[in-house]
């Protein structure tokens, strides 16, 4: 995705691919049941994981481009912490219900 961003100078295509993979992957996960094959369950999770991974990489570029180089490390740390905290807290809240 980095090469695509570098060549086009635009973030829209990777962001669109990111959301499409997540939405399609989660939609496919809803089709699983107790008798689904291991191949399906792993494959569908790979689709979702690919979308989330692209999102991690794609959204970091604009954050770093808008700040001074001296603030890059704290900005990356805050970004990663916020993403991970959001993922963990949403799954914890679901399990608490």
C-alpha positions in Angstrom: 0.0 0.0 0.0 2.9 2.3 0.7 4.0 2.0 -2.9 0.5 2.8 -4.1 0.4 5.9 -1.9 3.8 7.0 -3.1 2.9 6.6 -6.8 -0.6 8.3 -6.6 0.1 10.7 -3.8 -3.4 9.9 -2.5 -4.7 8.0 0.5 -8.2 7.4 -0.8 -7.7 4.0 -2.6 -5.9 2.3 0.3 -8.5 3.7 2.8 -11.3 2.4 0.6 -9.6 -1.0 0.3 -9.1 -1.1 4.1 -12.8 -0.5 4.7 -14.0 -2.9 2.0 -11.8 -5.7 3.4 -13.0 -5.2 6.9 -16.7 -5.0 5.9 -16.6 -8.0 3.6 -14.6 -10.0 6.1 -16.9 -9.3 9.0 -19.9 -10.1 6.7 -18.3 -13.4 5.8 -17.7 -14.1 9.5 -21.4 -13.8 10.2 -22.0 -16.8 7.8 -20.0 -19.2 10.0 -21.7 -21.8 12.2 -20.7 -24.8 14.3 -20.2 -26.9 11.2 -18.1 -24.5 9.2 -14.7 -25.7 8.1 -11.4 -24.5 9.7 -10.4 -23.2 6.3 -13.4 -20.9 6.1 -12.9 -19.5 9.6 -9.2 -18.9 9.2 -9.6 -17.4 5.7 -12.4 -15.0 6.8 -10.3 -13.8 9.7 -7.4 -13.2 7.3 -9.6 -11.0 5.2 -10.6 -8.9 8.3 -7.0 -8.9 9.5 -5.7 -7.6 6.2 -8.1 -4.7 6.3 -7.1 -3.8 9.8 -3.4 -4.1 9.0 -3.8 -1.8 6.0 -5.6 0.7 8.2 -2.7 0.7 10.7 -0.2 1.5 8.0 -2.3 3.9 5.9 -3.5 6.2 8.7 -0.1 6.6 10.1 1.3 8.5 7.1 -1.0 11.5 7.4 -0.5 11.8 11.2 3.3 11.9 10.8 3.2 14.3 7.8 1.4 16.9 9.8 3.8 17.2 12.7 7.5 18.0 13.3 10.0 15.2 13.1 10.8 15.6 16.8 7.2 14.7 17.7 7.0 11.6 15.5 7.8 9.1 18.3 5.2 10.4 20.8 2.6 10.7 18.0 3.2 7.1 16.9 3.0 5.9 20.5 -0.3 7.7 21.1 -1.8 6.4 17.8 -0.9 2.8 18.5 -2.0 3.0 22.1 -5.4 4.6 21.1 -6.0 1.9 18.4 -5.1 -1.0 20.8 -7.1 0.5 23.7 -10.1 0.8 21.4 -9.8 -2.8 20.2 -9.3 -4.2 23.7 -12.0 -2.1 25.4 -14.6 -2.9 22.8 -14.0 -6.6 23.1 -14.0 -6.4 26.9 -17.3 -4.5 27.0 -18.9 -7.1 24.7 -17.9 -9.9 27.0 -19.1 -8.1 30.1 -22.7 -7.9 28.8 
